[in-house]
């Protein structure tokens, strides 16, 4: 049997993603509320079934409660076009920190780790905006602001 609620949630989220894509953007408030009601029902049933199990599956139940508490964040992609369905870009960016850590052992000081993260974030932003990374970094290092670099063609 496993966690059938998790399969239902996966199916639901993928269907919601398809609905947003078919709509070519954010859903109307009414449509978003309909999707939210289904989301709520899946989690209510999951919580009820998990609470009835012995031994109590604490991690699964905590996850369901977190999804309930964070509903607005989890379903933000329904209403806001600029919010991606997944966080793959963020995961890729964080993976670079892990690669650097594995190659070098670790950062010697927290400020070095912070500088690395800021630099990776800037490079990622420049790439996403299809800017020449080298030229843009040179402009930034000579005093230009990121906003100005991104606004130039």
Rosetta blueprint (number, residue, H / E / L):
1 X L
2 X L
3 X L
4 X H
5 X H
6 X H
7 X H
8 X H
9 X H
10 X H
11 X H
12 X H
13 X H
14 X H
15 X H
16 X H
17 X H
18 X H
19 X H
20 X H
21 X H
22 X H
23 X L
24 X L
25 X L
26 X L
27 X L
28 X L
29 X H
30 X H
31 X H
32 X H
33 X H
34 X H
35 X H
36 X H
37 X H
38 X H
39 X H
40 X H
41 X H
42 X H
43 X H
44 X H
45 X H
46 X H
47 X H
48 X H
49 X H
50 X H
51 X H
52 X H
53 X L
54 X L
55 X L
56 X L
57 X L
58 X H
59 X H
60 X H
61 X H
62 X H
63 X H
64 X H
65 X H
66 X H
67 X H
68 X H
69 X H
70 X L
71 X H
72 X H
73 X H
74 X H
75 X L
76 X H
77 X H
78 X H
79 X H
80 X L
81 X L
82 X L
83 X L
84 X L
85 X L
86 X L
87 X L
88 X H
89 X H
90 X H
91 X H
92 X H
93 X H
94 X H
95 X H
96 X H
97 X H
98 X H
99 X H
100 X H
101 X H
102 X H
103 X H
104 X H
105 X L
106 X L
107 X L
108 X L
109 X L
110 X H
111 X H
112 X H
113 X H
114 X H
115 X H
116 X H
117 X H
118 X H
119 X H
120 X H
121 X H
122 X H
123 X H
124 X H
125 X H
126 X H
127 X H
128 X H
129 X L
130 X L
131 X L
132 X L
133 X H
134 X H
135 X H
136 X H
137 X H
138 X H
139 X H
140 X H
141 X H
142 X L
143 X L
144 X L
145 X L
146 X H
147 X H
148 X H
149 X H
150 X H
151 X H
152 X L
153 X L
